[in-house]
Amino acid sequence: MKAKQKESGIRGKNNNNLENKSRVIEEANKIIYEELRFLNGYYDYDLAKYYNCKLVYGSCFLAFFNFEEAKQISGSETVCLNNYSGSKKNKNIIRADISRILNLVVGFELLGIGINVHGTTENIIKNIYICENAAIEDSDKNYTIELLFGDIFYSRAVNYLINYNDFFVFEDILKSLTSLHYSRLTIHQKLIKFTGEIPEGRLPGIFKENILEIKTLNALLKSSFLIGLGASNFELEKNLSSVIFRVIENMVLLKTYAEMENHLNKIPEDIKNSERYEYINLVISKKESLKRKINFDINLIKPDWIRQNFTNLKRLF
């Protein structure tokens, strides 16, 4: 009987953790919907299709926060959270300003929308397969409405990131965006070469040569994890730190491979060849391998509340 009560208690606290986290996501969604509504008021364009209401970046930031003991929260209060890493008796109490957290989460997500708008499959394919031979003097004609809105979302995100009031966090995010865009340009140039035939046996080599760029294509997502780790004051135990960092790396890569698969599948049929199909299959194989590694490592994470956070997080990828 006691065992059942104990089990029920754990489940109840996990539910409280998820419910409180959902409220933060809900509040952030309200702000982002207002941003979308505001922009759509000036231009009739479907911006919602670039927006994931599950808030992947915000959810990654919140992965190291334990809301199981918090009362019902609202968007303007400060709450005490126990982000313990070992035994629950070893409390790790922090004061979490929900208003600041919301500003950071919204800032992350607006940047994410900007990245999505900039990197639409249509834009990538147009630039790679249709405009690759366009004259440089015509480049201004390629400044599409998607690129414009991507820039607008970047500028809107800055307002919220500044309100988080942490220069070092702001600087880290800027570095992530710089790294991300550099990697995109490098991969973009590599994809242009796919318009011609790839020499037989060169596909695995091309993949390995660009692994650094591939790893940083979602640098902002990795930053959201690491900034959350710092903000939560969660103490990584020596025997688990490598596991958690490995899960983070693999989740970031998983998102990248999923996006690569989507882009490659959108290549028009008339310019596909066997090498490109081989590349798609290689990406799918990488994805499946990462999923198995992530599932294995998450089962090693302790305590229960953070393992549950990562278990729910993996469903977003």
N, C-alpha and C positions, 0 to 999 in steps of 0.2 A: 504493500500500500504506500509506504514512504517513498519507495523507489518510483512509483507512478507519480506521486505528488512532485517529487524532485524533477522528474522528466517534464511534467506539465509546467513547472515553474520556469525551467530553462526555455521551453518553447515559448512561453508567455513573454519572457524578456527579449528573446530574439524577435518576436513579433513587434514588441514595443520599439526595438532598435530600428526595424524596417519601416514601421509606421512613421516614426519621427523623421527618419531620413526621407521618406516619401513626401512629408510635409515641406521639407526644405526644397525638394525638387519641384513640388507643386507651386510654391511661392516663386521660385525662379522662372518656371514656365509662364506664370502670369505676366511677369515683367517682359519676358521675351516676346510673348504674343502681342503685347502693347507696342513693342518695337516694330514687329512685323506689320501690325495694323497701321502704324504711323507711316512707314515707308510705302506700303501699298496705297495709302491715301494720296500719294503724289504720283505714283506710277502703277498702272494695272499690270502686275506681273506676279506670277505664282512663286513667291518666295518660300512658302511653307514646304515645298518639295525638297528644299535643301536643309531642312530642320528636323532633327530627331528629338522628339519630345521626351525620350528616356534620358536625355542629357548625359551622354557618355563621358564627356570631360568632367562634368560636375560629379558624377558618380564615382569616377576614379579618384578625384580629390577627396571625397568623403569616405573612401575605403578604410581609412585609418581612424575614423571617428566612431566612438561607441555611444549610441544614444539609448541604450537599453534601460538606464536608470533615470533618464530625463523625463520630466513631466511633459504634457502636451506643449509644444513650442509654437511660437509665432514669429513673424518675420522681423521683429524689432527688439527682441530681448537678448540678454546674455544668460547662457545656461551653463551649469557645471556638468562636465562629462568626466567619466572615469575610464580613461583609455589605458587600462592596465594590460600589461603584456605577459606577465607570468601568472602567479596566483592572484585571485581577486582580492586577497587580503593586502597585497602590495599595491595600494591605490596609486593612481596616477591622475589626480584631479586637475583639470584645466578649465579655464573660463572661456567659453566659446561665444563670441559675439556673432549672433545669427545674421545681423545686418551686414557685417563685413563679409561673412561667408557667402551671403547671397550676391553681394557685389562681385566677388571673385568668380563664383560659379557662372553668373550671367556673362561676365567678361570673357571667360573661357568659351562659353557656348556661342557667343556672338563671333568670336574669332573662328570657332569651328564652322559656323555657317559661312563666314567669309572664305575659308579654305575650300569648303564644298562648292561654293558658287564659282570661285576661281578655277577649280579643278574639275568642272563638269566633263563627263565623257564626251559630250558633243564638242566642247572647246578643244579638248585634247586631240580628238580624231580630226577635227577640222584643221588644226594647226599642223598636225603630223602628216596627214594624208592628202590634204587638199591645198594647203597654203605653204607647203615646204619650199616651193620654188618662187614664191611671191617676192617681188622686189622690196628692198629695205625701205624705199621711200613710200611704199604703200602700207607700212606697218601700222600707221595710225588708224587705218581703216579696220584693223583687226581688234581695236579696243571695243569689245562687245558690251552689251548691257550686263552680261554676267560679270565681266571684269569690273565694271563700274560699281555694281552692287556689292561685289566682294570687298572693294576698297571702302565703301560706305560702312559695311559691317565692321571692318577693322577700326575705323574711326569711332564708331559708336561703342565698340568694346573698350576703347581707351578710357572713356568716361567712367565706366564701372571699375576698371582695374585701378585707376587712380584713387577711387574711393575706398579701395582696400587698404590704402595708405601704408604700403611697404615697398620701398624703392628696390630692394634686392629681389623681391618676387617679380616686380615689373621688369627689371633688367633680365631676369632669367627667362621670362616669357618672350621678351624681344629676341634674345639669343636663340631660343627654340624656333621662332618664326624664321629667323635668318637661316638657320641650319636646314629647316624644312624646305624653304624656297630654293636654296642652293641645290639640295638633293633632287627636287622636282625638275630643275633645269637640266641637271646631269642625266637623270633618267629619261627626260623628254628627248634630249639629243640622242640618247641610245635607241629610243623607240623609233626615231626617224629612220634609223638604219634598217628597221624591220620592213620598210617599204621595198627594200631589195631582198635578194635571197641571202640567208645566213649560211656561211660555209658549213659543210657537214661536220658535225662533232664540235662546233664552236658554242653551242647553246649553253652547256653547263659552265663553260669558261666565262661567258658574258655575265651569267648569273653571279658567279663568285667575284668577278672583277668589281661589281657594283654593290657588294653586300653592305658596305658602310653607308652608301646613299640609301639603300633600301631600309636599313635600320633607322635612319633619321627622317624618313618620309612622314612619320607621325611623331616627330619630336615634341610637339605640343602636348600630345597625350601622355608621353612619358613625364613631361614637366608637371602635368596635373597630378600624377601619382606622387612625385617627389615633393612637390610643394605641400600637398596634403599630409605627407609623412612628417614634414617639418612643422607644419602648423598644429598638428595633433599632439606633438610631443610624445608620440608613441615610441617606446624604447625597444629597439630590435635586439632580441636575444642572439648571442653569437651563433648558436646552433641552428637558428632559423633565418638569419638575415640573408644568407645566400639563397635560400628557398624563395623568400618573398621577392628578392630582386630578380630572380630567374622568372618568377611568375609575371612580374611587371614587364620584363623584356619580351617574354613570349606573347603576352596579350597585345603589346604594341605591334609586334611583328604580325600577329594574327589579323589585326585590323588592316595593316598594310597589304597583306596578301589577298584579303577579301576584296579590297579596292582594286588591286591589280587585276584580279580575275574578272571583275566587273568591267573594267576598261577594255581588257583583251577580248572579252565576249562581244563587245559592241563594235569591234572592227568589222566593216562591211564584208560580206561574203566574197565579193569579187576580188578582194586583195588579201584574203587569207591564204596561207599555204601550210604544208605539213609541219614546218618548223614552228610556226605560230601555235598550232594545235599542241605540239610537243611542249611548248613553253607554258601554255594554259594548264596542261596536265601536270607539269612540274610544280606550278603554283598551287594547284589543288592538293597535290601530294604533300607539299610543305604545310599547308593549312591543317590537314588531317593529323600530321605528325605533331604539330604544335598543340592541337586540342588534346591529344593524349598526354603530352607532357604537362600541360596546364592542369588537367584533371588529377594526375598523379601528385603533383606538387601541392595543390590546394589541400589535399587530404592530410598533408604533413603540417599545415599551418596551425598554430595555436595562439591564443585561446579560442574558445568556440565562437565568440562574437565576430572576430576578424576573419575566421575561416568562413563563417556564414556570409560576411560582406563580400568576400572574393568569390564565393560560390554563386551569389546572385549577380555579381559583376560579369562573370564569364558568359552569362546568358545574353549579354548585350552585344557580343562579338560574333 
